[in-house]
């Protein structure tokens, strides 16, 4: 039983400002202060965010939802954002980004974790984490934002791409968004349809919401669509041409949605997010380049195909990174000289001293970066 309850830990967080100032000036060691605070409550830290697991429930055959109550260092979040979760396994500190599927009035939050074959962190969390345990999380990040004035919204999700869109949907409906909203979720099996009961309850409560599923593995049942993403599916949904569109899922799925969107003039906005690294265009020739990692004082032979993060790691360097998909911005550094191509959009960047994300930037010639 903690000596100080979590409610008190959250309340007392602002009172630790003097200690934070002393630690920032290195007059006190933050690690020693954290050790003392943790004795009073396992979630208590000077600056880092730790959260107690308040609940866990299976929302699909391969997806678990965790409800977390963070300490007072949590700065709050908005729907559609993500957090990084950290866990030490066999002496190795692992981390992964998870979407916020719900934000509750009591300050707690919900994330959903999908089982990944061979995943070191996801499988550990699904099989090991219990109610009452304490996990470290990061502050929220993410750029998806609901379009308040849209005449309608279309949400397109594949697999775990549902999770950030569910957070956005819950937040918008709670705020009274009344324009038509359609959610189409692509999965392989019926058992992978996540949050089915919650979505059906939202649909029953809000007349402007329609939820549909598309199956690419199991046979489609009444009211379901069959196969992977296709423009014909959107025709079956009715009038979606004037709606703002959110698409989230693997890179290939998002690229297909973008192709449909740009295939004709449309109203509204398109916002996308992918949970897998962008694929390299195999038709583009591979060129040798010289890479200079300025802080490491290393200059090596590289190529124009792989990301700068991959090539730095291949040379034994260990730049800070997180999601490896261009979402969390943990690998952001300065481009000192040369040009890079964004693997997601194909855009070129060459202005010196501009920030780039190593995990989605491929060199287009000799490049120097502040790594």
N, C-alpha and C positions, 0 to 999 in steps of 0.2 A: 504493500500500500504506500503510494507516494506521500512524503511528508507535507508537500504543498500540492493542492489539487490543481488540475489543468485550468480551471476557471480563474484561479488566482494567478497562475503563470501568465495567462493572457492579459489580465488586468494590470499586472505589475510591469509589463514590458516597457512602457514609457519611462518608468522610474529607473531603468538601468542606463539611461543616457550618459550620466557621468562616468560610469565604468566603460562604456563604449568609447568615450572620448579619450580616456586614459589608455585604453588598449590600442586605439588608433595612433597615439603618440608613442607607443611602445614603452610606456611606463608600467604597464601591467601586461602579462601574457594571457592572451585570449583563451588559449587551450586550458590554462589552469583555472580561469574563471568558469569556463564551460564545465570542467570536471566537478567543481563544487556545486554548480547549479544543477547538474544532472543527478547529484546525490539527493537533492530535494524533490526533483521530478524528472523522469527520464526524457521529457520533451523540452526541458528548459535549457536554452543556450543564449549567449550574448547577442549573436547576430544571425546564426544559422536557423533555418526553419525545420523543426521536427514536428511530426504529427502522430497522434495516436489513432490506430485503426479502430473505428467505432462499429463498423459493420462490414460484412462480406456476403455477397449473394451471386449465384450464377444467373446471368442474364441471357446466356446461350450455351450450347454444348461446349463451346471452346472460349467463352468469354466470362470473366469474373469482374464484378463491380465492387470497388472498395470505397467505403465512406471514411474520410479522414478528418480529424479535428486538429488543425495546426496550432502551434504556439503563437504568442503575441508578436513574433517577428514577421508573420505573414502579412503582406501589404494589401491583400485582396486581389480579385481578378474580375474579368468580365467574360461572359459566355463566348465560346469558340476558341479560348486560349488553351495552352498546354502547360504542364509542369514537368520538370525532370525529377525522376525518383532515383535515389541512390541506395545501394545495398552492397555490403561487403560479403563476398562469397569466396571461401577458401583463401582469404588474405588478399583478394583482388577486389578493388572498388569498382563496381559496375554501375552503369546509369543508362536510363532510357527515358524518352519523352512519352507522356500519356496525356490524352485530351481530357479536359474538364467536362464531364457529361452533365453535371449539376452543381449549382452553388446554392447553399441553403441559408435561411435567415439567421441561423445560430452561428454562422461563420464556418461551418463544416463544408467540405467539398467532396465530390464523387469523381473517381476516375474509373475507366474500364480497361481491363488488361486481356488481350487476346493471346491464347496459347500459340507459340511459335515452335514448330519442330526444331529441336536442337537449341532453342533459345535458352541461354544461361540465366537470364534475369527473369523473363516472363514465366518460365516453368517453376522457378524457385518461388516466385510470388504466389502463383496459383496453388502450389502444393504445400507451401510452408507457412506463409503469413497467416496469423490468427488474430482474432479480435483481442485488443489490448496491447498488441505489439506496437513499437514505435519505429517509424521510418523517417528518413531525411528526404525532404523535397526542396526544390528550388523555387524562386519567385516565378510568376507566370510570364509567358511570352506568347506571341502569335498575333497575326494581322487580320484574321477574318473578322468582319464586322457586319452586323445585320443592316439591311437597307430599310430604314424606317418608312420612307415615303414611296416605296415600290408599290405598283398596282397589283403585284402578285409575286410570289417567290417559288422557285423550283429547286428542291434539294436533291442532288444526285450523289449517292454514296455507294461505294463498293467495299465489302468486307468491313474492316475496322474503321474505314473512312466515315462510318456512321457517327462515331463518337463526338467529334467536334460539332457536327451538324445537329446532333441531338441537344447539345448544350445551347447552341444558338436558338434552336426551335423552342425549347423550354423557356428560355429567357424572353423571347419575343412574345410568346403567347401569354406569359405571366404579366407582361407589360401592356397587354390589350391589343396586340397587332391583329387587325381584322380583315386584311386583304386575303385572297385565296393563297393557300400554301399547299404544295404537293411534295411529298417525300417519296422517292423511289430508291429502294435499297437492293443492290445486287449481291447475291450470295450463291454459293454452290449448292448447299444442302438446306433443308428446312430447319434443321437443328441449329444452323448458324444465323438464323434471323434473330438478332439481338434486341432486347428490350421490347419484345412483342407486346406484352401485357401493358406496359407503360404507354406505348404508342397507340394501342387500341383504346386505352382510357382517354388519352388526349384527343383522339379523333372523335370519341363519343361526347366529350365535353366541349369541343370547339367545332362549330359547324363549318368553319372555313378551312379545316385541315382534312386532307386525304392522304392516306398511307398505302403504298403499293410495294410489292416485292417482285423481284425477277430471279428465277432460278436457272443456273447454268449446268447443274449436275442432276438434281432430282427432277422428275416430271412436274410441270407446273400444275397447280390446282386451280379451282375456280377463283377468278379475280386476280390471279398471278400472271406475270409475263414469263416468257421462256427465252433463255439464251443470255449472252453478254450484251453490253450496251449497243444499241442500234437506234438510229433516228426514228425508225418505225415505232419504237416503244413510246417516244415522246408524242407522236401523232395520236396514239391511243389514249394519252392522258388528257387530250383536249387542248384548249387554248393556252399554250405556254410561250408563244412567240414574244409577248410583251413583258414577260416576267424576268426579274433578276434571277440569276442562276448561281448556285453554290455547288461545286463538285469537289469531292474528296475521296481519295483511294489510291491505289497503286499508280505509278507513273503512266503506264500504258492506258489505263482507264481514263485518266485525266486528259491525256493527249487526244483520245478519241472525242471526248466532250468538247475540247477546245476546237478540234477540227469541225465538228458540227456547228458550234457557235459562230465561227468565222466563215462558214460556208455561205452565209446570207446576211444581209443587214438585219440587225435586231435591236429592239429597245432594251432598256434595263442595263444591268451590269453583270459581269461574269467574275466570280472570285473562285480561285482554285487552290487546293493544297494537296500535296502528294506525300505518302508515307514510305515511298521507296525511292532509291536514287534514280535520277534520270538516266535513260539509256543513251549510249553514244551512237551517233549517226554513222552506221557502218559504211555508208557511201563516201564519207569524207576521208581523204587520204591522211595517213599518220605522218607527221613531220618531226624530225629531231629538233630539240630546242635545248638551250642552256638555262638552267634554273639556279638562281642565287638566293639563298636563305640568309639574309643579312645578319640577323642577331646570332645565328648559329655559326656564321662565318664559313659557310659551306657553299661551294659551287659544283653542280653535278650535271650530268647529261640526262635529259628527260625527253618527253614526247608530248605531242599535242592532243593525245587521245584521253589520257587519264586525268583525273582531278589533281589539283596541287596537293590536296591532303593525302591522297593515295601515294603520290610520288615522294612526298616528304617522309611518310612512314616507311616507304621502301628503302629510304636512305638512313633509317635508324632514328629519325627525328620524331618527336612526340608533341606536335602542336595541340593546344587545347581544342577539343571538339566535343560534339554531343550527338545530334540526331543523324549526321552524315547525309542529310537530305535538303539542306538549305533552309530549315525552318527555325531552329533554335538560336542561330547566330553565335553559338559558342566559339566557332572557328574564325570569326571575323578578324581580319588583319588588314594592314595597309599595303596596297600595290605601289611599290616604289618606282618601277619602270616597266615598260613593255605593255602587252595587251593580253587580256584573257577573255574567254567566251563563257557566258553563263550556260551551263549544261541544261538548264530548265527551259530557257526562253530563246537561246541562241544569240542573245544580245552581247555586243562587244563593249569592253570597258578598257580604257587606256589612259585615263587622266591620272597623273602621278598623285600619290598620297590620298587616293580615295579608298574607302573600305570595301573589301570584297570578302566573300565567304569561300574559304579554301575547299570545302567539300563539293561545291558545285561550280568551281571555276577551273577551266582547262586553259593552259597557256597556248597562245597563238603565235608565239615567237619567243625570243629570249626574254625572260621575265625575272624581276627581282621583287621579293616580298619581305616584309618585316616579320620574319619568323626566325 
